[in-house]
Amino acid sequence: DTAYMLLISSNKNYVLATILNRCLIYTFNAYSKEELVSITGCDISDELLDVCTTPGQIKISSGNFDKLKNLCLTIVNKLEKANLSNALSIANKINYKDEYDKFDLLVFLKVLMKELYNSYRDTNNDKSLMLYNIVSEQAQRLFDIRLNKEIFVQHLIITMWKAVKGV
């Protein structure tokens, strides 16, 4: 008799190398925008489709997308004036354990980077570019399987806050 095990991961970097070495790896293409619309059956804005890559992200984000965008705009426009405890309260709005009333972390980072880039493009504000670079660089750490995502978000916010304050 033969037994097969299927391991599914959104990123093979999440799987230990010792396991990967013993596996036959199949890579699937990302969903197209048309596929996401047909799977979810929802009327989805192009803006949401630009940052969501899975039906689960759309499910979590579709009802809260305007709130997420407003949160990111608030970060872009008011982080410099905020005290650290107010800035850290942002971490409480992110989904770490299938909390559907909170924002998906990857979608949050994509929207934040988009708003920071737009701010830099529209105003030529060097602080927006600096924050964009911080978020972009830190986002690469998300693929570390040992990463505590809540601590990651707190560290990201502190790093951004210190950067705009010049601390």
PyRosetta script that sets phi, psi and omega in degrees:
from pyrosetta import init, pose_from_sequence

init()
pose = pose_from_sequence("DTAYMLLISSNKNYVLATILNRCLIYTFNAYSKEELVSITGCDISDELLDVCTTPGQIKISSGNFDKLKNLCLTIVNKLEKANLSNALSIANKINYKDEYDKFDLLVFLKVLMKELYNSYRDTNNDKSLMLYNIVSEQAQRLFDIRLNKEIFVQHLIITMWKAVKGV")
pose.set_psi(1, 147.8)
pose.set_omega(1, 179.5)
pose.set_phi(2, -120.2)
pose.set_psi(2, 137.6)
pose.set_omega(2, 177.4)
pose.set_phi(3, -118.6)
pose.set_psi(3, 143.0)
pose.set_omega(3, 178.1)
pose.set_phi(4, -122.3)
pose.set_psi(4, 142.6)
pose.set_omega(4, 173.9)
pose.set_phi(5, -118.6)
pose.set_psi(5, 137.8)
pose.set_omega(5, 175.9)
pose.set_phi(6, -109.8)
pose.set_psi(6, 125.7)
pose.set_omega(6, 173.6)
pose.set_phi(7, -112.6)
pose.set_psi(7, 128.9)
pose.set_omega(7, -179.1)
pose.set_phi(8, -121.3)
pose.set_psi(8, 131.2)
pose.set_omega(8, 179.1)
pose.set_phi(9, -142.6)
pose.set_psi(9, 144.1)
pose.set_omega(9, 177.4)
pose.set_phi(10, -74.1)
pose.set_psi(10, -15.0)
pose.set_omega(10, 179.7)
pose.set_phi(11, -152.1)
pose.set_psi(11, 124.2)
pose.set_omega(11, -177.2)
pose.set_phi(12, -66.4)
pose.set_psi(12, -15.4)
pose.set_omega(12, 175.1)
pose.set_phi(13, -68.6)
pose.set_psi(13, -14.2)
pose.set_omega(13, 176.9)
pose.set_phi(14, -79.4)
pose.set_psi(14, -12.2)
pose.set_omega(14, -175.5)
pose.set_phi(15, -102.6)
pose.set_psi(15, 136.1)
pose.set_omega(15, -179.9)
pose.set_phi(16, -59.4)
pose.set_psi(16, 142.8)
pose.set_omega(16, -178.9)
pose.set_phi(17, -59.0)
pose.set_psi(17, -35.0)
pose.set_omega(17, -179.6)
pose.set_phi(18, -66.0)
pose.set_psi(18, -28.0)
pose.set_omega(18, 175.8)
pose.set_phi(19, -79.5)
pose.set_psi(19, -45.1)
pose.set_omega(19, -179.7)
pose.set_phi(20, -57.2)
pose.set_psi(20, -37.3)
pose.set_omega(20, -178.7)
pose.set_phi(21, -63.0)
pose.set_psi(21, -19.8)
pose.set_omega(21, -177.5)
pose.set_phi(22, -104.8)
pose.set_psi(22, 10.4)
pose.set_omega(22, -173.2)
pose.set_phi(23, -115.3)
pose.set_psi(23, 154.2)
pose.set_omega(23, 166.8)
pose.set_phi(24, -95.7)
pose.set_psi(24, 120.7)
pose.set_omega(24, -171.0)
pose.set_phi(25, -101.6)
pose.set_psi(25, 127.8)
pose.set_omega(25, 173.2)
pose.set_phi(26, -112.5)
pose.set_psi(26, 131.6)
pose.set_omega(26, 178.7)
pose.set_phi(27, -112.3)
pose.set_psi(27, 129.6)
pose.set_omega(27, -179.7)
pose.set_phi(28, -106.2)
pose.set_psi(28, 145.1)
pose.set_omega(28, 178.4)
pose.set_phi(29, -70.1)
pose.set_psi(29, 154.4)
pose.set_omega(29, 176.1)
pose.set_phi(30, -67.5)
pose.set_psi(30, 156.0)
pose.set_omega(30, 176.4)
pose.set_phi(31, -65.3)
pose.set_psi(31, 143.1)
pose.set_omega(31, 171.4)
pose.set_phi(32, -81.7)
pose.set_psi(32, 165.4)
pose.set_omega(32, 178.6)
pose.set_phi(33, -61.0)
pose.set_psi(33, -39.1)
pose.set_omega(33, 179.8)
pose.set_phi(34, -64.0)
pose.set_psi(34, -41.0)
pose.set_omega(34, 178.3)
pose.set_phi(35, -64.7)
pose.set_psi(35, -41.4)
pose.set_omega(35, 179.4)
pose.set_phi(36, -62.5)
pose.set_psi(36, -41.2)
pose.set_omega(36, 179.2)
pose.set_phi(37, -64.7)
pose.set_psi(37, -44.1)
pose.set_omega(37, -177.6)
pose.set_phi(38, -69.6)
pose.set_psi(38, -35.7)
pose.set_omega(38, -179.6)
pose.set_phi(39, -68.6)
pose.set_psi(39, -45.3)
pose.set_omega(39, -175.9)
pose.set_phi(40, -80.2)
pose.set_psi(40, -26.5)
pose.set_omega(40, -178.6)
pose.set_phi(41, 68.3)
pose.set_psi(41, 17.0)
pose.set_omega(41, -177.6)
pose.set_phi(42, -104.4)
pose.set_psi(42, 157.6)
pose.set_omega(42, 170.0)
pose.set_phi(43, -85.0)
pose.set_psi(43, 105.6)
pose.set_omega(43, -172.0)
pose.set_phi(44, -111.1)
pose.set_psi(44, 133.1)
pose.set_omega(44, 179.2)
pose.set_phi(45, -69.7)
pose.set_psi(45, 151.5)
pose.set_omega(45, 176.9)
pose.set_phi(46, -59.9)
pose.set_psi(46, -34.8)
pose.set_omega(46, -179.7)
pose.set_phi(47, -62.2)
pose.set_psi(47, -42.4)
pose.set_omega(47, 177.9)
pose.set_phi(48, -68.5)
pose.set_psi(48, -40.0)
pose.set_omega(48, 179.0)
pose.set_phi(49, -65.7)
pose.set_psi(49, -25.4)
pose.set_omega(49, 178.5)
pose.set_phi(50, -69.2)
pose.set_psi(50, -24.5)
pose.set_omega(50, -176.0)
pose.set_phi(51, -113.6)
pose.set_psi(51, -15.7)
pose.set_omega(51, 179.3)
pose.set_phi(52, -100.2)
pose.set_psi(52, 136.1)
pose.set_omega(52, -178.6)
pose.set_phi(53, -119.7)
pose.set_psi(53, -5.4)
pose.set_omega(53, 179.9)
pose.set_phi(54, -134.0)
pose.set_psi(54, 155.4)
pose.set_omega(54, 175.6)
pose.set_phi(55, -59.0)
pose.set_psi(55, -34.4)
pose.set_omega(55, 178.9)
pose.set_phi(56, -64.0)
pose.set_psi(56, -40.7)
pose.set_omega(56, 177.7)
pose.set_phi(57, -64.2)
pose.set_psi(57, -39.0)
pose.set_omega(57, 178.7)
pose.set_phi(58, -66.2)
pose.set_psi(58, -42.2)
pose.set_omega(58, 179.3)
pose.set_phi(59, -59.1)
pose.set_psi(59, -45.4)
pose.set_omega(59, -178.9)
pose.set_phi(60, -70.2)
pose.set_psi(60, -38.3)
pose.set_omega(60, -168.3)
pose.set_phi(61, -94.2)
pose.set_psi(61, -22.3)
pose.set_omega(61, -170.2)
pose.set_phi(62, -60.2)
pose.set_psi(62, -42.9)
pose.set_omega(62, -179.5)
pose.set_phi(63, -76.3)
pose.set_psi(63, -21.2)
pose.set_omega(63, -174.9)
pose.set_phi(64, -111.2)
pose.set_psi(64, 8.3)
pose.set_omega(64, -171.9)
pose.set_phi(65, -61.5)
pose.set_psi(65, -41.6)
pose.set_omega(65, 178.6)
pose.set_phi(66, -63.7)
pose.set_psi(66, -38.5)
pose.set_omega(66, 177.5)
pose.set_phi(67, -66.0)
pose.set_psi(67, -39.7)
pose.set_omega(67, 178.5)
pose.set_phi(68, -63.7)
pose.set_psi(68, -44.8)
pose.set_omega(68, 179.4)
pose.set_phi(69, -62.5)
pose.set_psi(69, -41.5)
pose.set_omega(69, 178.0)
pose.set_phi(70, -64.8)
pose.set_psi(70, -38.4)
pose.set_omega(70, 176.3)
pose.set_phi(71, -61.0)
pose.set_psi(71, -45.6)
pose.set_omega(71, -179.5)
pose.set_phi(72, -65.7)
pose.set_psi(72, -39.3)
pose.set_omega(72, 176.2)
pose.set_phi(73, -64.4)
pose.set_psi(73, -37.4)
pose.set_omega(73, 176.9)
pose.set_phi(74, -63.3)
pose.set_psi(74, -42.7)
pose.set_omega(74, 177.5)
pose.set_phi(75, -60.4)
pose.set_psi(75, -46.5)
pose.set_omega(75, -179.0)
pose.set_phi(76, -60.8)
pose.set_psi(76, -44.1)
pose.set_omega(76, -171.6)
pose.set_phi(77, -91.0)
pose.set_psi(77, -22.1)
pose.set_omega(77, -171.2)
pose.set_phi(78, -126.2)
pose.set_psi(78, -1.2)
pose.set_omega(78, -177.7)
pose.set_phi(79, -59.0)
pose.set_psi(79, -37.4)
pose.set_omega(79, -177.6)
pose.set_phi(80, -63.6)
pose.set_psi(80, -29.3)
pose.set_omega(80, -178.1)
pose.set_phi(81, -92.5)
pose.set_psi(81, -13.4)
pose.set_omega(81, -174.7)
pose.set_phi(82, -78.1)
pose.set_psi(82, 150.9)
pose.set_omega(82, 170.3)
pose.set_phi(83, -85.0)
pose.set_psi(83, 166.3)
pose.set_omega(83, -172.8)
pose.set_phi(84, -63.2)
pose.set_psi(84, -40.5)
pose.set_omega(84, -178.5)
pose.set_phi(85, -65.3)
pose.set_psi(85, -37.0)
pose.set_omega(85, 175.7)
pose.set_phi(86, -65.7)
pose.set_psi(86, -42.2)
pose.set_omega(86, 179.2)
pose.set_phi(87, -62.3)
pose.set_psi(87, -41.9)
pose.set_omega(87, -178.8)
pose.set_phi(88, -67.6)
pose.set_psi(88, -20.1)
pose.set_omega(88, 178.5)
pose.set_phi(89, -64.4)
pose.set_psi(89, -17.7)
pose.set_omega(89, 176.8)
pose.set_phi(90, -60.2)
pose.set_psi(90, -36.1)
pose.set_omega(90, -178.4)
pose.set_phi(91, -59.7)
pose.set_psi(91, -25.3)
pose.set_omega(91, 180.0)
pose.set_phi(92, -75.3)
pose.set_psi(92, -9.4)
pose.set_omega(92, -177.0)
pose.set_phi(93, -97.7)
pose.set_psi(93, 1.5)
pose.set_omega(93, -175.5)
pose.set_phi(94, -100.7)
pose.set_psi(94, 143.0)
pose.set_omega(94, 179.9)
pose.set_phi(95, -82.3)
pose.set_psi(95, 117.9)
pose.set_omega(95, 177.2)
pose.set_phi(96, -109.2)
pose.set_psi(96, -25.7)
pose.set_omega(96, -173.7)
pose.set_phi(97, -141.8)
pose.set_psi(97, 60.5)
pose.set_omega(97, 177.6)
pose.set_phi(98, 55.3)
pose.set_psi(98, 42.8)
pose.set_omega(98, 175.3)
pose.set_phi(99, -94.3)
pose.set_psi(99, 100.5)
pose.set_omega(99, -171.0)
pose.set_phi(100, -71.9)
pose.set_psi(100, -8.3)
pose.set_omega(100, 176.7)
pose.set_phi(101, -90.1)
pose.set_psi(101, 3.3)
pose.set_omega(101, -179.5)
pose.set_phi(102, -118.8)
pose.set_psi(102, 171.7)
pose.set_omega(102, -174.8)
pose.set_phi(103, -86.1)
pose.set_psi(103, 138.7)
pose.set_omega(103, 174.4)
pose.set_phi(104, -64.4)
pose.set_psi(104, 132.0)
pose.set_omega(104, -174.5)
pose.set_phi(105, -61.1)
pose.set_psi(105, -47.2)
pose.set_omega(105, -179.1)
pose.set_phi(106, -64.4)
pose.set_psi(106, -41.1)
pose.set_omega(106, 178.7)
pose.set_phi(107, -65.6)
pose.set_psi(107, -42.0)
pose.set_omega(107, 176.8)
pose.set_phi(108, -56.0)
pose.set_psi(108, -48.6)
pose.set_omega(108, -178.6)
pose.set_phi(109, -64.4)
pose.set_psi(109, -39.7)
pose.set_omega(109, 179.1)
pose.set_phi(110, -64.9)
pose.set_psi(110, -44.1)
pose.set_omega(110, 179.6)
pose.set_phi(111, -66.9)
pose.set_psi(111, -41.7)
pose.set_omega(111, 178.5)
pose.set_phi(112, -60.5)
pose.set_psi(112, -46.1)
pose.set_omega(112, 179.4)
pose.set_phi(113, -63.6)
pose.set_psi(113, -38.4)
pose.set_omega(113, 178.7)
pose.set_phi(114, -63.9)
pose.set_psi(114, -44.0)
pose.set_omega(114, -179.8)
pose.set_phi(115, -68.9)
pose.set_psi(115, -36.8)
pose.set_omega(115, 176.5)
pose.set_phi(116, -65.4)
pose.set_psi(116, -42.2)
pose.set_omega(116, 178.3)
pose.set_phi(117, -63.6)
pose.set_psi(117, -45.4)
pose.set_omega(117, 179.1)
pose.set_phi(118, -61.0)
pose.set_psi(118, -39.3)
pose.set_omega(118, 178.4)
pose.set_phi(119, -62.9)
pose.set_psi(119, -44.2)
pose.set_omega(119, 178.4)
pose.set_phi(120, -64.3)
pose.set_psi(120, -45.1)
pose.set_omega(120, -179.1)
pose.set_phi(121, -61.9)
pose.set_psi(121, -42.1)
pose.set_omega(121, -174.8)
pose.set_phi(122, -80.7)
pose.set_psi(122, -31.5)
pose.set_omega(122, -173.3)
pose.set_phi(123, -117.9)
pose.set_psi(123, -9.0)
pose.set_omega(123, -176.4)
pose.set_phi(124, 58.0)
pose.set_psi(124, 32.3)
pose.set_omega(124, -179.0)
pose.set_phi(125, -80.9)
pose.set_psi(125, 114.5)
pose.set_omega(125, -178.0)
pose.set_phi(126, -62.6)
pose.set_psi(126, -29.4)
pose.set_omega(126, 179.1)
pose.set_phi(127, -67.0)
pose.set_psi(127, -35.2)
pose.set_omega(127, 176.6)
pose.set_phi(128, -64.2)
pose.set_psi(128, -40.8)
pose.set_omega(128, 178.1)
pose.set_phi(129, -66.1)
pose.set_psi(129, -41.4)
pose.set_omega(129, 179.0)
pose.set_phi(130, -61.6)
pose.set_psi(130, -45.1)
pose.set_omega(130, 179.1)
pose.set_phi(131, -66.3)
pose.set_psi(131, -38.7)
pose.set_omega(131, 176.1)
pose.set_phi(132, -57.4)
pose.set_psi(132, -46.0)
pose.set_omega(132, -179.6)
pose.set_phi(133, -64.5)
pose.set_psi(133, -38.4)
pose.set_omega(133, 177.8)
pose.set_phi(134, -62.9)
pose.set_psi(134, -49.1)
pose.set_omega(134, -177.9)
pose.set_phi(135, -64.2)
pose.set_psi(135, -43.4)
pose.set_omega(135, -179.6)
pose.set_phi(136, -61.2)
pose.set_psi(136, -44.5)
pose.set_omega(136, -179.9)
pose.set_phi(137, -66.7)
pose.set_psi(137, -45.1)
pose.set_omega(137, -177.9)
pose.set_phi(138, -68.5)
pose.set_psi(138, -31.8)
pose.set_omega(138, -178.7)
pose.set_phi(139, -60.9)
pose.set_psi(139, -25.2)
pose.set_omega(139, 178.3)
pose.set_phi(140, -63.9)
pose.set_psi(140, -24.5)
pose.set_omega(140, -179.3)
pose.set_phi(141, -72.7)
pose.set_psi(141, -14.9)
pose.set_omega(141, -177.9)
pose.set_phi(142, -61.5)
pose.set_psi(142, -19.0)
pose.set_omega(142, -176.6)
pose.set_phi(143, -87.3)
pose.set_psi(143, 2.3)
pose.set_omega(143, 175.9)
pose.set_phi(144, -82.2)
pose.set_psi(144, 119.7)
pose.set_omega(144, -175.2)
pose.set_phi(145, -65.6)
pose.set_psi(145, -19.8)
pose.set_omega(145, -178.6)
pose.set_phi(146, -87.7)
pose.set_psi(146, -1.8)
pose.set_omega(146, -173.4)
pose.set_phi(147, -70.1)
pose.set_psi(147, 129.0)
pose.set_omega(147, 170.1)
pose.set_phi(148, -86.8)
pose.set_psi(148, 110.8)
pose.set_omega(148, -172.0)
pose.set_phi(149, -65.2)
pose.set_psi(149, -33.6)
pose.set_omega(149, 178.9)
pose.set_phi(150, -66.4)
pose.set_psi(150, -43.9)
pose.set_omega(150, 176.9)
pose.set_phi(151, -66.2)
pose.set_psi(151, -37.4)
pose.set_omega(151, 176.3)
pose.set_phi(152, -56.6)
pose.set_psi(152, -48.3)
pose.set_omega(152, -178.3)
pose.set_phi(153, -64.7)
pose.set_psi(153, -43.0)
pose.set_omega(153, 178.4)
pose.set_phi(154, -60.6)
pose.set_psi(154, -45.1)
pose.set_omega(154, 178.8)
pose.set_phi(155, -62.2)
pose.set_psi(155, -42.2)
pose.set_omega(155, 178.7)
pose.set_phi(156, -60.5)
pose.set_psi(156, -45.6)
pose.set_omega(156, -179.3)
pose.set_phi(157, -64.7)
pose.set_psi(157, -43.4)
pose.set_omega(157, 178.3)
pose.set_phi(158, -62.1)
pose.set_psi(158, -43.5)
pose.set_omega(158, 179.6)
pose.set_phi(159, -61.9)
pose.set_psi(159, -43.8)
pose.set_omega(159, 178.2)
pose.set_phi(160, -64.7)
pose.set_psi(160, -44.8)
pose.set_omega(160, -178.0)
pose.set_phi(161, -61.8)
pose.set_psi(161, -45.7)
pose.set_omega(161, 178.3)
pose.set_phi(162, -62.3)
pose.set_psi(162, -38.2)
pose.set_omega(162, -178.7)
pose.set_phi(163, -64.5)
pose.set_psi(163, -43.5)
pose.set_omega(163, -178.9)
pose.set_phi(164, -75.5)
pose.set_psi(164, -25.3)
pose.set_omega(164, 177.5)
pose.set_phi(165, -83.5)
pose.set_psi(165, -13.7)
pose.set_omega(165, -178.0)
pose.set_phi(166, 74.1)
pose.set_psi(166, 25.7)
pose.set_omega(166, -178.2)
pose.set_phi(167, -87.0)
pose.dump_pdb("model.pdb")
